[in-house]
Amino acid sequence: MARINGVQKADASLKIKLVYWFMRKGTAKLTGRPPAAGRSGIEPVEIWAHQPKLLMAMGKFQAVRKAHTVDERLKHLVELKGAQMIGCEFCVDLGSQICRKSGFSDEELLALPRYRHSDLFTDREKLALDYAVAVMRTPVEVTDELFAQMEEHFSDEQLVEITALLMVVNLYRFNVAFGIGSAGFSEGMVCVPPDRPAPNPALTRIA
């Protein structure tokens, strides 16, 4: 359960109600199945709705997904890996189902955490996943060598698209901070597990 309640439809303005409607419609199209019983499937949006202007600004970032220089399979892989790294339960649940609906096998989803040792991904995909891991680390760990390898396999336009997509994925830290859990899109099916980093004792110790 999230740490704060989202803005419910009954309490939302007309503009926010329209956003909810479009988000539910878009999510249903992407996943092909409803969220778990009792879940709206748009919990992050409902929390963003406490600040309508910020919610609208967030929506503009989604334009990144309209770029088409990178194939959909690779984009899904990179986004799901990024979501896994920040430990976003909502994102990996949703992303796993989107990947499944787009043609990924259960074996591929299960292999993603250990992609380097899997024959289910091409060398180009593994390189893009290496880049995703490096970008998502804090601090960022993109070395000159890694970037040079990326330049051998991706155009400048593709590099910008992949990196911009990972920028959007980083915004999903919002979901983790608010404790937004899985919406159950992958309920009863294979789902990539979040890869939460170990907690920092310095942050949990009471002085």
C-alpha positions as CSV (number, residue, x, y, z in Angstrom):
1,M,0.0,0.0,0.0
2,A,1.3,3.4,-0.9
3,R,2.5,5.7,1.9
4,I,-0.2,8.4,1.0
5,N,-3.5,8.1,-0.7
6,G,-4.0,9.2,-4.2
7,V,-6.6,11.7,-5.4
8,Q,-9.8,9.6,-6.0
9,K,-11.9,10.2,-9.1
10,A,-14.8,11.6,-7.0
11,D,-12.5,14.3,-5.6
12,A,-10.6,15.1,-8.9
13,S,-11.2,18.0,-11.2
14,L,-12.6,17.5,-14.7
15,K,-9.1,17.8,-16.2
16,I,-7.7,15.2,-13.8
17,K,-10.6,12.8,-14.5
18,L,-9.8,13.0,-18.2
19,V,-6.2,12.2,-17.4
20,Y,-7.3,9.2,-15.4
21,W,-9.6,8.0,-18.3
22,F,-6.8,8.3,-20.9
23,M,-4.3,6.6,-18.6
24,R,-6.5,3.7,-17.9
25,K,-7.3,3.3,-21.6
26,G,-3.7,3.5,-22.6
27,T,-2.6,1.0,-19.9
28,A,-5.3,-1.4,-20.9
29,K,-4.1,-1.2,-24.5
30,L,-0.5,-1.8,-23.6
31,T,-1.0,-4.7,-21.2
32,G,-4.1,-6.4,-22.6
33,R,-5.3,-7.3,-19.2
34,P,-6.8,-5.5,-16.1
35,P,-4.9,-4.8,-12.9
36,A,-5.6,-7.0,-9.8
37,A,-8.9,-6.6,-8.1
38,G,-9.0,-3.5,-5.9
39,R,-6.2,-1.7,-7.8
40,S,-6.8,1.1,-10.3
41,G,-3.7,0.4,-12.3
42,I,-2.8,4.1,-12.3
43,E,-1.7,4.6,-8.7
44,P,1.3,6.8,-9.5
45,V,-0.9,9.1,-11.5
46,E,-3.4,9.4,-8.6
47,I,-0.6,10.5,-6.3
48,W,0.9,12.9,-8.8
49,A,-2.6,14.4,-9.0
50,H,-2.1,16.1,-5.6
51,Q,-0.1,18.5,-7.7
52,P,-2.0,18.9,-11.0
53,K,0.6,21.2,-12.7
54,L,3.3,18.7,-11.9
55,L,1.2,15.9,-13.3
56,M,0.7,17.7,-16.5
57,A,4.4,18.4,-16.8
58,M,5.1,14.8,-16.2
59,G,2.9,13.9,-19.1
60,K,5.1,15.9,-21.4
61,F,8.0,13.6,-20.6
62,Q,6.1,10.7,-22.1
63,A,6.8,12.2,-25.6
64,V,10.1,10.4,-25.3
65,R,8.2,7.2,-26.1
66,K,7.0,8.6,-29.4
67,A,10.5,8.4,-30.9
68,H,11.0,5.5,-33.2
69,T,14.7,5.3,-34.1
70,V,15.1,2.3,-31.7
71,D,13.0,-0.9,-32.2
72,E,10.3,-1.6,-29.6
73,R,11.9,-4.8,-28.3
74,L,15.1,-3.0,-27.3
75,K,13.2,-0.1,-25.8
76,H,11.1,-2.5,-23.7
77,L,14.2,-4.3,-22.6
78,V,16.1,-1.1,-21.6
79,E,13.1,0.3,-19.7
80,L,12.3,-2.9,-17.8
81,K,15.9,-3.3,-16.8
82,G,16.1,0.3,-15.6
83,A,12.9,-0.2,-13.6
84,Q,14.2,-3.3,-12.1
85,M,17.4,-1.6,-11.0
86,I,15.6,1.2,-9.0
87,G,13.3,-1.4,-7.4
88,C,10.0,0.0,-8.7
89,E,7.5,-2.8,-8.0
90,F,4.8,-1.0,-10.0
91,C,7.1,-0.6,-13.0
92,V,8.4,-4.1,-13.2
93,D,4.9,-5.5,-12.8
94,L,3.5,-3.3,-15.6
95,G,6.7,-3.6,-17.7
96,S,6.7,-7.4,-17.5
97,Q,3.2,-7.6,-18.8
98,I,3.9,-5.0,-21.6
99,C,6.9,-7.1,-22.6
100,R,4.9,-10.3,-22.5
101,K,2.1,-8.8,-24.7
102,S,4.7,-7.5,-27.2
103,G,6.1,-11.1,-27.7
104,F,8.7,-11.7,-24.9
105,S,8.7,-15.3,-23.6
106,D,8.7,-16.2,-19.9
107,E,12.3,-17.5,-20.4
108,E,13.4,-14.1,-21.6
109,L,11.8,-12.3,-18.7
110,L,13.4,-14.7,-16.2
111,A,16.8,-14.3,-17.9
112,L,16.8,-10.5,-17.8
113,P,18.4,-10.1,-14.3
114,R,21.3,-12.3,-15.6
115,Y,21.2,-11.1,-19.2
116,R,25.0,-11.3,-19.7
117,H,25.0,-15.0,-19.3
118,S,21.9,-15.7,-21.4
119,D,21.8,-16.8,-25.1
120,L,18.3,-15.3,-25.4
121,F,19.6,-11.8,-26.0
122,T,21.8,-10.6,-28.9
123,D,25.2,-9.0,-28.3
124,R,23.7,-5.6,-29.4
125,E,20.9,-6.0,-26.8
126,K,23.4,-7.0,-24.1
127,L,25.4,-3.9,-24.9
128,A,22.3,-1.7,-24.6
129,L,21.5,-3.3,-21.3
130,D,25.1,-2.7,-20.1
131,Y,24.5,0.9,-21.0
132,A,21.2,1.0,-19.2
133,V,22.8,-0.4,-16.0
134,A,25.6,2.1,-16.2
135,V,23.2,5.0,-16.7
136,M,20.9,3.9,-13.9
137,R,23.6,3.6,-11.3
138,T,24.2,6.4,-8.8
139,P,26.6,7.9,-9.6
140,V,26.3,7.2,-13.3
141,E,29.0,4.8,-14.5
142,V,29.1,5.3,-18.3
143,T,32.8,5.0,-19.2
144,D,34.4,6.3,-22.4
145,E,35.0,2.7,-23.4
146,L,31.3,1.7,-23.0
147,F,30.1,4.8,-24.8
148,A,32.5,4.1,-27.7
149,Q,31.1,0.6,-28.0
150,M,27.6,2.1,-28.1
151,E,28.6,4.4,-30.9
152,E,29.7,1.4,-32.9
153,H,26.2,-0.1,-32.8
154,F,23.9,2.9,-32.4
155,S,23.4,6.1,-34.3
156,D,23.5,9.5,-32.5
157,E,19.7,9.6,-32.8
158,Q,19.4,6.2,-31.2
159,L,21.8,7.1,-28.4
160,V,19.7,10.2,-27.6
161,E,16.5,8.1,-27.6
162,I,17.8,5.4,-25.4
163,T,19.3,7.8,-22.9
164,A,16.2,10.0,-22.8
165,L,14.1,6.9,-22.1
166,L,16.4,6.0,-19.2
167,M,15.9,9.6,-17.9
168,V,12.2,9.0,-17.8
169,V,12.7,5.7,-16.1
170,N,14.7,7.5,-13.4
171,L,11.6,9.5,-12.6
172,Y,10.0,6.3,-11.4
173,R,12.0,6.7,-8.2
174,F,8.9,8.7,-7.3
175,N,7.0,5.5,-7.2
176,V,9.6,3.8,-4.9
177,A,9.7,6.8,-2.5
178,F,5.9,6.6,-2.1
179,G,5.9,2.9,-1.7
180,I,3.7,2.3,-4.7
181,G,3.5,-1.5,-5.1
182,S,2.5,-3.8,-7.9
183,A,-0.9,-3.2,-9.5
184,G,-1.1,-6.9,-10.4
185,F,-0.9,-6.7,-14.2
186,S,1.4,-9.8,-14.1
187,E,-0.6,-11.6,-11.4
188,G,-0.3,-15.3,-11.8
189,M,2.3,-14.9,-14.5
190,V,6.1,-14.5,-14.7
191,C,7.3,-11.1,-13.5
192,V,10.8,-9.7,-13.4
193,P,11.7,-9.2,-9.7
194,P,12.8,-5.7,-8.6
195,D,16.5,-5.5,-7.8
196,R,16.5,-3.4,-4.7
197,P,19.9,-2.2,-3.4
198,A,20.8,-3.0,0.1
199,P,19.6,-0.3,2.6
200,N,22.1,2.3,3.8
201,P,22.5,1.8,7.6
202,A,23.5,5.5,7.9
203,L,20.0,6.4,6.7
204,T,18.1,4.1,9.0
205,R,20.1,4.7,12.2
206,I,18.4,7.1,14.7
207,A,20.9,9.5,16.3
